[in-house]
Amino acid sequence: MVSTKSSIKSLVTVALLSVLALFAGCGGGGAQDPFATTPVPALVVSPGVLNVYSGTPAVVTINSGVGPFQVFTSDAVVLPVTQAVSGAAITLTANQVDVEKNVNLTVRDSFGQAVAVSVTVKPSPLLGALVVTPANASQCSSASTTNNTAICSGETAAVSILVKGANTLPIANRQIRFDVLQGPFNFVLDQAAVVLAKTQTVVTDQNGQALVSLRSDAGVPSQVSLIRATDTASGNRVEKSFTIVQSTSGTPAYSVSPVKASITGYYVNTCGAGSTSYQIYGGTAPYTVFANSIANVVLEAGATRGQTVVVSTSGGAFNAITLGGSCAGTSTTLFTITDASGRVITATFDSIAGTVPLPTPPTPDTLIVTPPDAKIVCAPNSVVVFTISGGTAPYVVATDRPAGTTVSGGNVTLSATSTFVAGDIINIAVADVKSKTASAKITCQ
């Protein structure tokens, strides 16, 4: 009897231990609760604290959370935002401020999670115009114009820029980086003019001036060169074009820039329409320019157009204008440039037919811009002619580079101070009165 009771007791004990073990196992990888839900990923945003400068874009990234996301600002005047976030990146562009301003952003996801971002908006410096000043004894400065400074090849020049705060007072001890964008020149880093570089960073003096020296390579052909100055803290920058004039022993060589230019059409057997500007240096002014044919281009200098034009001064320019139309292959026009003493130099202009097959004729109300892609040498004062058809007139035309272009009807002109380089793209947008839109572009070669 005792034995039976003991057995029953043992069985009960074993059963209880088994149940306890089962409960313990449920907490450590046992059977899952069928009513459990998937954890919501935490809303994570980076950086959580950042400095931005007026007018200079900055990005806040949403690393995790449940989209779609929204962002709110505590000061929409200083730091406006678009409430609905596209994707997982928030681009911030602060307005101009006189003093530092603190702004709080709140990012929310679709599950109601919220994260705060602390932003300090700092005033951006105001960068003045870049000034390139040739050496006092430069023989090439006579070729300078209002919008373009000329220096001789192998010559040094001073480059300066004035940096001011939002209150227009000069800023001292501000780091400014100068970069060579295009052209055969370097910055001089030492007094012996032995150490040269394509970039140089200096600080502004007590008057807010940043000053460097550059030296052009000796004996190079006449050409337009580009320089850039960047405020390293804010990223604000300005650019300047100037001309290096080929010279021998400090005397300007008789030359033209560019020596060769072209406009490429878009559609097959069609040439592009527009103009390219050529500048003449050295020699003895005035200069007579003659085109060996006017089948593809016509010359222009001042108010005069024709097969022959006269450029009155060194540093002066003439334009080669092409009206486009039907053509095949490449047609080269030769320009003969004769100075007052009878010396002759030449330049060329290529009208190149496009290669893209003609499209299917659109419906009459479809807004069309032709050519869709104009390929030109983007010299200052060059003009590209776009033909707008269809839609409902009048049309509005604009570019994404308003500082370097002007628009008149379908004509886009590169400004005299433009600093476009090969590979740059200028986007063109066209809209009619019924809000139909079309686009095109200029590709710099």
C-alpha positions in Angstrom: 0.0 0.0 0.0 2.8 2.3 1.0 4.5 1.4 -2.3 1.4 2.4 -4.3 1.1 5.8 -2.6 4.8 6.5 -3.2 4.4 5.7 -6.8 1.4 8.0 -7.2 3.3 10.7 -5.4 6.3 10.3 -7.8 4.1 10.4 -10.8 2.5 13.7 -9.7 5.9 15.2 -9.0 7.1 14.2 -12.5 4.0 15.7 -14.1 4.4 19.0 -12.2 8.0 19.2 -13.2 7.1 18.5 -16.8 4.5 21.3 -16.8 7.0 23.7 -15.2 9.6 22.8 -17.9 7.0 23.4 -20.6 6.2 26.9 -19.3 9.9 27.6 -19.0 10.4 26.5 -22.6 7.7 28.8 -23.9 9.7 31.8 -22.9 12.9 30.5 -24.7 12.0 29.4 -28.2 9.0 27.2 -27.6 5.7 27.5 -29.5 5.0 31.0 -30.7 1.9 33.0 -29.8 -0.3 33.0 -32.9 -1.6 36.4 -32.0 1.9 38.1 -31.8 2.6 41.0 -34.2 5.7 41.9 -36.1 7.7 44.6 -34.2 7.5 48.1 -35.8 11.0 49.3 -36.9 12.1 52.3 -34.9 12.1 55.7 -36.6 15.8 56.6 -37.0 17.0 59.9 -38.7 20.5 61.1 -39.2 22.1 63.5 -38.5 20.1 64.5 -35.4 22.0 67.7 -35.1 23.5 69.7 -38.0 24.6 73.2 -39.1 23.3 74.6 -42.4 24.2 77.7 -44.3 21.7 80.0 -46.0 21.1 79.0 -49.6 23.3 75.9 -49.4 21.4 72.6 -49.6 21.8 70.0 -46.8 20.3 66.5 -46.5 18.7 64.7 -43.6 18.4 60.9 -44.2 15.6 58.7 -42.8 17.4 55.4 -42.0 14.4 53.3 -40.8 10.8 53.6 -39.8 7.5 53.0 -41.7 6.8 55.3 -44.6 5.3 57.5 -45.9 7.1 60.2 -43.8 6.3 63.8 -42.9 8.5 66.6 -41.7 7.5 69.8 -39.8 9.5 72.9 -39.1 9.4 75.2 -36.1 10.3 78.2 -38.3 9.0 78.1 -41.9 10.4 81.6 -42.6 14.0 80.6 -41.8 13.9 76.9 -42.8 10.9 76.0 -45.0 10.2 72.3 -45.7 7.9 70.3 -47.9 5.7 68.4 -45.4 5.3 65.2 -47.4 8.7 63.6 -47.7 9.5 62.0 -51.1 11.5 58.8 -50.4 13.8 58.8 -47.4 15.8 62.0 -47.9 14.8 65.5 -46.7 16.6 68.3 -48.5 16.9 71.5 -46.6 17.6 74.9 -48.1 17.6 77.7 -45.5 16.7 81.3 -46.3 19.1 84.2 -45.7 19.6 85.2 -42.0 21.6 88.0 -40.4 22.5 86.0 -37.3 22.5 82.3 -36.4 19.0 80.8 -35.9 18.0 77.6 -34.2 15.2 75.6 -35.9 13.7 72.3 -34.7 12.4 69.8 -37.2 10.1 67.0 -36.4 10.0 63.9 -38.5 7.0 61.5 -38.3 6.3 58.1 -39.8 3.0 56.5 -40.7 2.9 54.7 -37.2 3.0 58.0 -35.4 6.7 57.7 -34.3 8.4 61.1 -34.1 12.1 62.1 -34.0 13.4 65.7 -33.5 16.3 67.2 -35.5 18.1 70.3 -34.2 19.2 72.6 -37.0 21.4 75.7 -36.6 21.0 78.0 -39.6 24.2 80.1 -40.1 24.5 83.2 -42.4 26.2 82.5 -45.7 28.9 84.9 -46.8 28.3 87.2 -49.7 30.9 86.6 -52.3 31.8 89.5 -54.6 32.9 89.2 -58.2 36.2 87.4 -58.9 38.7 89.9 -60.2 41.7 88.9 -62.4 44.3 91.7 -62.6 47.1 91.4 -65.1 50.7 92.5 -64.3 51.1 96.3 -64.7 53.5 95.8 -67.7 51.3 93.3 -69.5 51.2 93.8 -73.3 48.0 91.8 -73.5 45.8 94.0 -71.2 44.9 96.1 -74.2 42.9 93.1 -75.4 40.8 93.1 -72.3 37.1 94.1 -72.5 34.5 95.1 -70.0 33.4 91.5 -69.4 36.7 89.7 -70.1 40.2 90.2 -68.8 43.2 89.2 -71.0 46.6 88.1 -69.9 49.6 87.0 -71.9 50.7 83.3 -71.9 53.5 82.8 -69.5 52.4 85.8 -67.4 51.3 86.1 -63.8 48.1 87.9 -62.6 46.5 88.6 -59.2 43.1 87.1 -58.4 41.0 88.6 -55.6 37.5 88.3 -54.1 35.8 90.3 -51.4 33.8 88.3 -48.8 31.1 90.0 -46.8 28.5 88.9 -44.2 24.8 89.3 -44.5 25.2 92.7 -42.8 27.5 93.7 -45.7 30.5 94.0 -43.4 33.8 92.3 -44.5 34.5 88.9 -43.0 38.1 88.3 -41.9 39.8 84.8 -41.4 37.3 83.1 -43.8 38.7 80.1 -45.8 38.4 80.5 -49.6 39.4 77.8 -52.0 40.5 78.8 -55.5 40.3 76.1 -58.3 41.3 75.9 -61.9 38.2 74.8 -63.9 39.6 75.2 -67.4 42.7 76.4 -69.1 46.5 76.2 -69.0 47.3 78.0 -65.7 48.2 77.3 -62.1 48.3 79.0 -58.8 51.7 80.2 -57.5 52.2 79.0 -54.0 55.7 80.4 -53.2 57.5 83.7 -53.7 60.0 82.0 -56.1 57.1 81.0 -58.3 58.5 77.4 -58.3 55.7 75.6 -56.5 52.5 75.5 -58.6 49.1 73.9 -58.0 45.6 73.6 -59.5 44.0 74.5 -56.2 44.8 76.9 -53.3 43.1 77.7 -50.1 43.7 81.0 -48.3 42.0 83.0 -45.6 40.6 86.5 -46.0 42.5 89.5 -44.5 41.1 92.1 -42.2 39.4 93.8 -45.1 37.6 90.6 -46.2 39.8 90.1 -49.3 41.1 86.7 -50.4 44.1 87.1 -52.7 46.1 84.5 -54.8 48.4 84.7 -57.8 48.1 82.6 -61.0 50.5 82.0 -63.8 49.5 80.9 -67.3 51.6 78.4 -69.2 54.1 79.8 -71.7 53.4 79.6 -75.4 49.9 78.2 -75.2 47.3 79.1 -77.9 44.8 81.9 -77.1 41.9 80.5 -75.2 39.2 81.2 -72.7 40.1 80.0 -69.1 37.9 79.5 -66.1 38.6 80.0 -62.3 36.4 79.3 -59.3 36.4 80.6 -55.7 34.5 78.7 -53.0 33.7 79.5 -49.4 34.8 76.2 -47.8 32.3 76.5 -44.9 29.1 77.2 -46.7 29.9 75.9 -50.2 29.0 79.2 -51.8 31.0 79.8 -55.0 31.5 82.2 -57.9 33.3 81.7 -61.2 35.1 83.9 -63.6 36.3 83.6 -67.2 39.4 85.3 -68.6 41.4 84.9 -71.7 45.0 83.7 -72.0 46.5 85.4 -75.1 49.3 83.6 -76.9 52.4 85.7 -76.7 56.1 85.7 -77.4 58.4 87.5 -74.9 55.4 89.3 -73.6 54.2 90.5 -77.0 50.8 89.2 -78.0 50.8 86.8 -80.9 48.4 87.3 -83.7 45.7 84.7 -82.8 42.0 83.9 -82.7 40.0 82.0 -80.2 38.4 79.5 -80.7 40.4 78.3 -83.7 37.7 75.7 -84.5 34.0 75.6 -83.5 30.9 73.7 -84.6 27.2 73.3 -84.2 25.7 69.8 -84.6 22.1 69.2 -85.7 19.9 66.7 -84.1 17.8 65.0 -86.7 19.3 63.2 -89.7 20.2 65.5 -92.6 19.5 68.6 -90.5 22.0 71.2 -89.3 21.6 73.2 -86.1 20.9 76.9 -86.0 22.7 79.4 -83.8 26.0 81.4 -83.6 29.5 81.1 -82.1 31.7 84.1 -81.1 35.4 84.3 -82.2 37.8 86.8 -80.5 40.9 88.2 -82.2 44.1 89.1 -80.4 47.5 90.6 -81.3 48.5 91.7 -84.7 47.6 95.2 -85.9 43.9 96.3 -85.7 41.6 96.6 -87.6 41.0 93.1 -88.9 39.2 92.0 -92.0 37.3 88.6 -91.7 36.3 86.8 -94.9 34.2 83.6 -95.1 35.0 81.4 -98.1 31.3 80.5 -98.4 28.0 81.7 -97.0 26.1 78.5 -97.9 26.1 77.5 -94.2 27.1 80.5 -92.2 27.1 84.3 -92.3 29.5 86.6 -90.5 28.5 89.3 -88.0 30.5 92.1 -86.4 28.5 94.9 -84.7 25.6 95.8 -86.9 27.2 94.4 -90.0 26.4 91.0 -91.5 27.7 89.4 -94.6 30.6 87.4 -96.2 33.1 90.0 -95.0 33.2 92.0 -91.8 35.7 94.2 -90.0 36.7 93.9 -86.3 38.1 97.2 -85.1 40.1 96.4 -82.0 42.3 93.7 -80.4 40.1 91.6 -78.2 37.2 92.3 -80.4 34.9 89.6 -81.7 32.9 88.4 -84.7 30.1 85.9 -84.8 29.5 83.0 -87.1 25.8 82.6 -87.6 24.1 79.5 -89.0 20.4 79.3 -89.9 20.3 75.5 -89.9 18.1 73.7 -92.4 18.8 70.7 -94.6 22.4 69.4 -94.9 24.5 66.2 -95.1 27.6 65.2 -93.3 30.0 67.9 -92.2 30.4 71.2 -94.0 33.5 73.3 -93.0 33.6 77.1 -93.6 37.0 78.7 -93.5 37.5 82.2 -92.1 40.5 84.2 -93.3 41.5 87.0 -90.8 43.8 89.7 -92.2 45.2 92.4 -89.9 46.2 96.0 -91.0 49.7 94.9 -91.8 48.6 92.1 -94.1 49.3 89.2 -91.7 46.8 86.3 -92.1 45.4 83.7 -89.6 42.5 81.4 -90.1 39.7 79.8 -88.1 37.0 77.3 -89.1 33.3 76.5 -88.4 31.7 73.1 -88.9 28.0 72.6 -89.6 27.4 69.0 -88.7 24.3 67.1 -89.7 22.4 65.2 -87.0 22.0 61.5 -86.9 18.6 60.8 -85.1 15.8 59.5 -87.4 13.0 61.9 -87.9 10.1 61.2 -85.5 6.5 60.3 -86.4 4.6 63.6 -87.0 2.9 64.6 -83.8 -0.7 65.6 -83.5 -1.3 69.3 -84.2 -1.8 70.2 -80.5 1.3 68.4 -79.3 3.9 70.9 -78.0 7.3 70.3 -79.7 10.7 71.9 -79.2 13.3 71.3 -82.0 16.1 70.4 -81.7 15.7 68.3 -78.5 19.5 68.5 -77.9 21.6 71.3 -79.4 25.4 70.5 -79.4 27.6 73.6 -79.6 30.9 75.0 -78.4 29.6 77.1 -75.5 31.6 80.3 -76.0 30.3 83.5 -74.4 27.7 85.3 -76.6 26.8 82.1 -78.5 23.2 81.7 -79.5 21.1 78.6 -80.0 17.8 78.8 -81.9 15.0 76.5 -80.8 11.9 76.1 -82.9 8.6 75.8 -81.0 5.6 74.3 -82.7 2.2 72.9 -81.7 0.4 73.6 -78.5 -1.3 76.9 -78.0 0.8 80.1 -78.3 2.1 82.2 -76.6 4.8 80.2 -75.1 7.0 80.7 -72.0 10.6 79.6 -72.3 13.1 79.3 -69.5 16.5 77.7 -68.7 17.9 76.1 -65.5 21.0 78.4 -65.8 19.4 81.9 -65.7 22.7 83.5 -64.5 24.5 82.5 -67.7 21.7 82.7 -70.3 19.1 85.0 -71.6 16.0 83.9 -73.5 14.1 85.7 -76.3 11.4 83.7 -77.9 13.0 80.4 -78.9 16.5 81.9 -78.9 18.9 81.1 -76.0 22.0 83.3 -75.7 24.9 82.5 -73.5 25.9 85.7 -71.6 29.2 87.5 -72.2 30.2 86.4 -68.7 29.1 82.8 -69.0 31.5 80.1 -67.7 30.2 76.9 -69.4 32.7 74.1 -70.1 32.6 71.0 -72.2 30.2 68.5 -70.8 27.9 71.1 -69.2 24.2 70.8 -70.0 21.7 73.6 -70.0 18.1 72.4 -69.7 15.3 74.3 -71.6 11.7 74.2 -70.4 8.7 75.4 -72.6 5.1 75.8 -71.6 2.1 77.0 -73.5 -1.0 78.8 -72.3 -2.8 75.5 -71.6 0.1 74.4 -69.3 1.4 71.8 -71.8 5.1 71.4 -71.4 8.1 70.3 -73.4 11.8 70.3 -72.9 15.1 70.4 -74.7 18.8 71.0 -73.8 22.1 72.5 -74.9 25.1 70.2 -74.6 28.4 72.0 -74.5 31.2 70.4 -76.5 
